[in-house]
Amino acid sequence: MTDRTPVIVGTGMTPFRANRDDSNTRDLATEAVLACLKDAQLDDVKHLEHGLTSYESDHFNRQMTLGAILHDTLGLTPLPNVRVEGGGATGALALRTAYAYIMSGLCDSILVYGVEVNGKSISSQTANQLFALSADVDWEMMVGGTYTAFYAAMMQAHMYRYGTTEADFAYVAVRNRRNAFDNPYAQKPMDITIDDVLSSRPIAEPYKLFDCSLLSDGAATILLATREWAENHSETFMKRPVVAFAGTGCGTDTMRLGDRFPNITHFNGKRIAAQMAYNMAGITDPLEQIDVAELYDSYSGVEIQAVEDLGWVAVGEGAQAITSGTFDKDGQIPVNLSGGLLGRGAPVGATGIAQAIEVITRIQQTPAMQVGLTDTHAGIGTICVVNIFEQRD
């Protein structure tokens, strides 16, 4: 039986910026796709078999049926296309969907391109209102519920239950923003201290301004295919280490945080997604078998929750593991070397794809890194996606 496990043929992305006022969504998507095709040395999009458009919001992008617009702009007609949306998990869900398309035999190659303009072209107040529409409008938005408040409530519970401190998650904000200096695509590298984070403007206690991720414009693209298709169409495919899309998992949780009470401290959907992906990729000891990871640090404390819910450390021990350097660039599993959402930025439809590009690039360029993981979620873990990539001979 032919192995249809998807492999990475090419990747491309734009720099993430606070405001790409020189570009609209069409420009950004085209920039990322052209970079991907160049990386794959694929000279004609007509060799492709399918397109997949990843974006969250018609409101941010100011265009209905944007998938059809971009598919046309990129010259992909009359190839089939599908649009994927799942809040903050959109990009990771798009890759998971592409995985299913190839494994099922619907196509042998699929171009996954994600884009969003949720930077300074609109005010942060408007952005927060639009994000609030992703919550339960009938039961949460009407009483002033916002995602920052929901995340803050989860972190307050974590602090109360396990003794986690504000300085613990400030460590994440400092480290990830410093990591961003090594990433030319990152939006806002910063050389700050824990005291700088603690003294920054309060947003929703315990979170301060520097604990919060960035609003960004940008796009990212990955070309996935069967190995046979890649060998027949890409001039660069066999010239570098082959990276396979080895596992994917998805778990969900209730829309409303209050419905999880009293267990509002963790992302149960993330635990489900992680175990599903581990089983598929043959991972039994993630702390030993995973070499590099990009975690969804929408707020600094979320990374502490993630390393627990991904099963890397025991519940309640995430803060100690992080502040001891376990997940620093020279630690056991380097995390968010890109800068993460805190330093690289987060154009929603492109975020999960950019995470994958980071770990794929590390696997291709660093012999010691064979297996990489991305962790992405929507809302307050309402939809969680874990994707795993590994080098194959």
Buried (B, 14 or more C-beta within 10 A) or exposed (E): EEEBBBBBBBBBBBBBBBBBEEBBBBBBBBBBBBBBBEBBBBEEBEBBBBBBBBBBBEBBBEBEEBBBBBBEBBEBEEBBBBBBBBBBBBBBBBBBBBBEBBBEEEBBBBBBBBBBBBBBBBEEEEBEBBBBEBBBEEEBBEEEBBBBBBBBBBBBBBBEBBEBBBBBBBBBBBBBBBBBEEBEBBBBBBEBEBEBBBEBEEBBEBBBEBBBBBBBBBBBBBBBBBBEBBBEBBEBBEEEBBBBBBBBBBBBBBBBBBEBEEEBBBBBBBBBBBBBBBEBBEBEEBBEBBBBBBBBBBBBBBBBBBBBBBBBBEBBBBBBBBBEEBBBBEBBBBBBBBBBBBBBBBBBBBBBBBBBBBBBBBBBEBEEBBBBBBBBBBBBBBBBBBBBBBBBE
